[in-house]
Amino acid sequence: MQLFLLLVKVVHAKFVRFSPKHYAFQAHLEFDPEAIDLLIAADGEEHLRKQNKELPFVQTPEQLRANDYSEMNKKLYDFLDSLTQA
C-alpha cells in the first residue's frame, strides 16, 4: 500500500512511502547557494523576474538567493540517515 507523504501542487513534488524503508521521491531536495545560482543561470535572471510578475509561485533571483535552505537540507539528511538505522 502506498502512502503519499507529500504532494505539492506548485511543483508536482511527491514523496511516496511504500514500506518503512522504501520511499520514492520526485522533487529537488538539496539546495545550496551554488545550486541556486546554476538554476537561476539556466532560466536567466530577467526571465525569472518576468515570470515572477505573471505567475504566483515564481520567486525572483534575489528571493531565491535570500532563502535559507539549511533547515530543509538538515531534515532531508536526517531522514536519509534514519533509513540506515536498524
GUNUKOL-49370 format. One line per 5 residues: number of its first residue (from 1); for each residue z, x, y of N, C-alpha, C. Coordinates in steps of 0.02 Angstrom, whole numbers, plus 50000, padded with zeros to 5 digits. Each point is the difference from the previous one (the first is absolute). Layout:
BEGIN
NUM> Z,X,Y,Z,X,Y,Z,X,Y ~ ...
***
This chain:
BEGIN
1> 50000,50042,49941,50000,49958,50059,50000,50044,50062 ~ 49956,49986,50047,49996,50039,50062,50048,49971,50051 ~ 50030,50044,50038,50043,49979,50055,49973,50033,50063 ~ 49975,49960,50046,49974,50027,50063,50060,50015,50045 ~ 50011,50064,50015,50056,50021,50041,49984,49997,50073
6> 49937,50011,50017,49982,50002,50070,49927,49979,50007 ~ 49988,49953,50043,49933,49980,50018,49997,50000,50076 ~ 49955,50038,50028,49994,50005,50072,49932,49974,50020 ~ 50000,49946,50037,49938,49966,50018,49955,50045,50043 ~ 50029,50038,50044,49962,50038,50049,49955,50052,49966
11> 50027,50038,49954,49962,50055,49970,49987,49989,49926 ~ 50018,49943,49975,49990,49984,49929,50035,50050,49955 ~ 50058,50024,50021,50039,50045,49958,50035,49960,49945 ~ 50003,50030,49941,50033,49966,49945,50042,50050,49961 ~ 50060,49979,49982,50042,50037,49954,50014,49952,49942
16> 49981,50019,49940,50008,49957,49943,50044,50035,49948 ~ 50049,49964,49975,50043,50028,49947,49979,49968,49934 ~ 49980,50042,49953,49982,49977,49933,50058,50005,49952 ~ 50042,50050,50010,50061,50009,49960,50045,50046,50041 ~ 50062,50012,49978,50046,50041,50041,49973,50069,50019
21> 49954,50028,49962,49972,50066,50016,49925,50000,50010 ~ 49970,49941,50007,49927,49996,50009,49984,49958,50061 ~ 49972,50034,50050,49983,49968,50063,49928,50016,50018 ~ 49972,49957,50040,49934,50012,50028,50006,49994,50076 ~ 49970,50047,50035,50001,50001,50074,49929,49995,50025
26> 49989,49958,50048,49937,50000,50037,50019,50002,50073 ~ 50008,50060,50025,50023,50008,50069,49997,50074,50019 ~ 50003,50013,50064,50010,50068,50024,50075,50008,50009 ~ 50029,50047,49964,50073,50004,49999,50028,50057,50043 ~ 49970,50058,49996,50029,50057,50033,49963,50015,50065
31> 50036,49996,50054,49971,50016,50065,50042,50053,50033 ~ 49967,50046,50032,50032,50050,50042,49954,50012,50060 ~ 50022,50037,50049,49959,50009,50060,49929,50026,49985 ~ 49994,50045,49952,49933,50027,49984,49955,49945,49970 ~ 50028,49960,49955,49961,49947,49969,49979,49948,50053
36> 50045,49985,50045,49985,49951,50053,49943,50026,50044 ~ 50003,50064,50018,49947,50029,50041,49933,49998,49964 ~ 50000,50012,49934,49938,49996,49962,49972,49929,49998 ~ 50045,49951,49992,49978,49930,50000,49972,49980,50068 ~ 50033,50022,50053,49977,49984,50067,49931,50033,50012
41> 49993,50062,49979,49936,50036,50009,49944,49965,49961 ~ 50017,49974,49942,49948,49967,49959,49972,49938,50034 ~ 50043,49962,50034,49977,49940,50035,49978,50014,50072 ~ 50030,50050,50030,49986,50015,50070,50051,49964,50045 ~ 50025,50037,50048,50052,49973,50044,49976,49940,50039
46> 49940,50004,50028,49976,49944,50041,49987,49938,49957 ~ 49976,50010,49939,49989,49944,49955,50066,49964,49985 ~ 50053,50039,49988,50065,49970,49987,50027,49963,50061 ~ 49989,50028,50059,50022,49965,50061,49964,49934,50008 ~ 49935,50000,49985,49961,49938,50004,50025,49949,49949
51> 50011,50023,49939,50025,49955,49948,50069,49973,50018 ~ 50041,50041,50032,50067,49979,50020,49997,49940,50047 ~ 49949,49998,50042,49993,49944,50047,49973,49937,49966 ~ 49965,50009,49944,49968,49944,49966,50037,49974,49939 ~ 50037,50043,49968,50033,49983,49936,50076,50007,50007
56> 50038,49952,49976,50072,49999,50013,50040,50054,49964 ~ 49974,50030,49947,50040,50047,49961,49979,50073,50007 ~ 49951,50014,50041,49976,50069,50008,50038,50033,50057 ~ 50030,50057,49985,50038,50037,50050,49955,50052,50033 ~ 50018,50017,50062,49965,50053,50036,50017,50067,49969
61> 49960,50052,50013,50017,50066,49976,50070,50022,50023 ~ 50017,49983,50061,50066,50019,50026,50056,49966,49961 ~ 49990,49936,49985,50050,49963,49962,50007,50029,49929 ~ 49943,50015,49969,50001,50028,49933,50037,50067,49999 ~ 49988,50041,50050,50033,50066,50003,50074,49994,50016
66> 50020,49947,50034,50070,49991,50019,50043,49971,49944 ~ 49968,49971,49950,50038,49971,49944,50039,50054,49963 ~ 50059,49981,49976,50040,50044,49958,49989,49979,49927 ~ 49965,50041,49963,49984,49984,49931,50051,50028,49951 ~ 50051,50035,50024,50046,50035,49956,50041,49952,49957
71> 50022,49944,50027,50040,49953,49959,49957,49971,49944 ~ 49938,49980,50016,49955,49973,49949,49987,50052,49946 ~ 49987,50062,50020,49987,50053,49951,50061,50014,49957 ~ 50060,49999,50030,50061,50012,49961,50009,49946,49948 ~ 49988,49937,50019,50006,49945,49951,49949,50008,49944
76> 49940,50021,50017,49949,50011,49949,50022,50055,49952 ~ 50022,50057,50027,50020,50056,49958,50061,49982,49958 ~ 50048,49963,50029,50059,49978,49961,49978,49955,49942 ~ 49955,49954,50015,49975,49955,49948,49965,50039,49945 ~ 49955,50044,50019,49964,50039,49949,50048,50044,49959
81> 50049,50029,50034,50050,50040,49964,50039,49956,49951 ~ 50013,49937,50019,50038,49956,49955,49963,49987,49935 ~ 49935,50004,50001,49961,49987,49940,50008,50057,49948 ~ 50022,50057,50023,50010,50056,49954,50071,50003,49973 ~ 50044,49957,50024,50069,49999,49977,50004,49960,49935
86> 50046,50021,49958,50009,49966,49935,50028,49930,50009
***
